[in-house]
Amino acid sequence: MPISGEKWFEGVKFEVGFWQNYFNTKGARWLDDYRGRIDSNKPFDSSVEAAIRDTGSREIEILDVGAGPITALGYVSKNFDIRITATDPLADAYSVLLQEAGVTPPVKTQKCFGENLLQHFGSRRFHVCHSSNALDHSIDPRTILLAMAQLLHPHGLLYVKTYKNEGEHTGYSGLHNWNFDKDENNNFILWRGAEKYNVNADLSDFVEGRLTELRVQGGCACRKSNSDVLVMQPAQDRKAKNVTDGPNGARYRRILI
């Protein structure tokens, strides 16, 4: 079940403080990341681009969920005309930080809670729905994942990158409220305490796909953590079945493991 809004808002100050320091120090130990985010000529993420199917169109509409103050996806591709819509529930606070830092982002992040994506954009809007290191920060990541799947055009791409068990590693500090992991069958698992959900099963009525671990990536500065990527393609013209109403009007099956 979703965490309480009160619990989530307790972590907001920590998150905004992190980004305030990030801009005050121009990225500090994340200097390359900082330079890339503000560079309008930065190449688009090659791993995401390689997973995009032939859409029949050169123009690609991409939704970046939980993008932070500035998307890290990159902006330029030889194969596609990239059109990014970046969203984050803290966009208003980030806008203030950007103004104070004198930074103009190549793509302005819009304010939108992930749980409200469908109401904000409507279904079948994007060729790619992407999120990186963000869904474990949310109130209800299951609702967000299902919404992202429903926002895709037929044969679109759902691409979600998370660090393994980030909530546990950080002691559920700040906005780190959930954990993602893989089970023995290579299913993407969302869990917190005694609650465990099979994300592949949750989305099986909406998408057909696979989970692949693409690389090992450094997590927090004090440790190293595997980075898993959930890559799913939606099945064309399939409709959900055996679903129940979820929070904020979303619909999903609840799978307890």
PyMOL commands that set and color helices and strands:
alter all, ss='L'
color gray80, all
select helices_A, chain A and resi 5-10+12-24+28-38+46-51+91-101+114-121+135-137+141-150+166-169+199-203+247-249
alter helices_A, ss='H'
color red, helices_A
select strands_A, chain A and resi 59-65+81-88+110-111+126-132+152-163+179-182+188-192+195-198+207-217+225-234+244-245+251-252
alter strands_A, ss='S'
color yellow, strands_A
deselect
rebuild
show_as cartoon
